[in-house]
Amino acid sequence: MFGPVHHVGYRIDNIDAAIALYERSFSGKLVYRATMAERGIEIAFVQVGDSMVEFVRSLAGGNPDTITIDHVAYQVADIEATLATCRQRGLKLEDERPRSTAMGYKVAFLAAEAANGARVQLVQPS
């Protein structure tokens, strides 16, 4: 059902500094950046080796000294089937249906209480 970790999302306050740090220190490459006003966030994906990190910045601002893990995203082959299995296993869902992203992925979150308070995202690449 679950594949490898697709990315780890960090909630940060200074997205430019985070991108610069990962490019300079870890030979990262910015692969996508967007403002999602309807969700109140700005996001950026940086490729580091075979993995990706996602930086999530609240448009409402926040504490510049606070960096937290926002979510861990697992790659799945069939997001609809995975969501159905999660429902059958009694896991609560934040997203009942997957959403399409500008990067062409289908994504859905499990409710935080499904994983002891940790946010888990399912990602089906295009």
C-alpha positions in Angstrom: 0.0 0.0 0.0 2.7 2.5 1.0 5.8 3.1 -1.0 8.9 5.1 -0.1 8.9 8.4 1.6 8.2 11.0 -1.2 9.2 14.1 0.8 9.3 15.6 4.3 7.5 19.0 4.7 8.9 21.6 7.1 6.8 24.5 8.4 9.2 27.5 8.3 9.0 31.3 8.4 11.8 32.3 5.9 11.4 30.3 2.7 14.1 32.1 0.8 16.7 31.4 3.5 15.7 27.7 3.6 16.0 27.3 -0.2 19.4 29.1 -0.2 20.7 27.0 2.7 19.7 23.7 1.0 21.1 24.8 -2.4 24.4 26.0 -0.9 24.9 23.3 1.8 23.3 20.2 0.3 23.6 20.8 -3.4 19.8 21.1 -3.5 17.9 22.2 -6.6 14.7 24.1 -6.4 12.1 22.2 -8.5 8.9 24.0 -7.7 7.7 27.1 -5.8 4.2 28.5 -5.6 1.9 30.7 -3.4 -1.4 29.0 -2.6 -3.5 31.9 -1.4 -6.6 29.8 -1.0 -4.8 27.7 1.6 -2.9 30.6 3.1 0.6 29.2 2.3 3.6 29.4 0.1 5.5 26.2 -0.7 8.8 25.2 -2.3 10.1 21.8 -3.2 13.9 21.3 -3.2 15.5 18.1 -4.6 18.4 16.8 -2.5 19.9 13.6 -3.9 17.1 11.1 -4.4 14.8 12.8 -1.9 12.8 16.0 -1.7 12.0 18.5 1.1 9.0 20.8 1.0 9.1 24.1 2.8 5.7 25.5 3.9 5.4 29.1 4.9 2.2 30.6 6.4 1.2 33.8 4.6 -0.1 35.0 8.0 3.5 35.0 9.3 4.8 33.2 12.4 7.7 32.8 14.7 11.0 33.2 12.7 12.8 30.9 15.1 10.3 28.1 14.8 11.0 25.2 12.4 8.8 22.1 12.7 8.1 19.1 10.6 4.7 19.7 9.1 4.2 16.2 7.5 5.8 13.1 6.0 4.5 12.2 2.6 4.5 8.6 1.3 4.4 7.7 -2.3 1.5 5.4 -3.3 0.7 3.7 -6.7 -3.1 4.1 -6.4 -4.3 6.9 -4.1 -8.0 5.9 -4.4 -7.3 2.3 -3.4 -5.0 3.5 -0.6 -7.7 5.8 0.8 -10.2 3.0 0.6 -7.9 0.7 2.5 -7.3 3.4 5.1 -11.1 3.8 5.5 -11.5 0.0 5.9 -8.8 0.1 8.6 -10.7 2.8 10.5 -8.2 5.6 9.9 -9.7 9.1 9.9 -9.0 11.2 6.8 -8.5 14.9 6.5 -9.1 14.7 2.7 -11.9 12.3 1.7 -10.9 12.7 -2.0 -7.5 13.3 -3.5 -6.7 16.8 -4.8 -4.6 17.4 -7.9 -1.5 19.7 -7.5 0.1 22.0 -10.0 3.0 19.6 -10.1 0.6 16.9 -11.5 0.4 14.8 -8.3 -2.7 13.5 -6.6 -2.5 14.1 -2.8 -4.5 13.5 0.3 -3.9 13.8 4.0 -4.8 11.4 6.7 -6.2 13.2 9.8 -3.4 13.9 12.4 -5.0 11.6 15.0 -4.6 8.7 12.5 -0.9 8.7 13.2 -0.6 9.8 16.8 -0.7 13.5 16.0 1.7 13.4 13.0 0.4 14.6 9.7 0.7 11.9 6.9 0.3 12.8 3.3 -0.3 10.3 0.4 1.2 11.2 -2.9 0.5 9.6 -6.3 3.0 10.9 -8.8 1.7 11.5 -12.3 
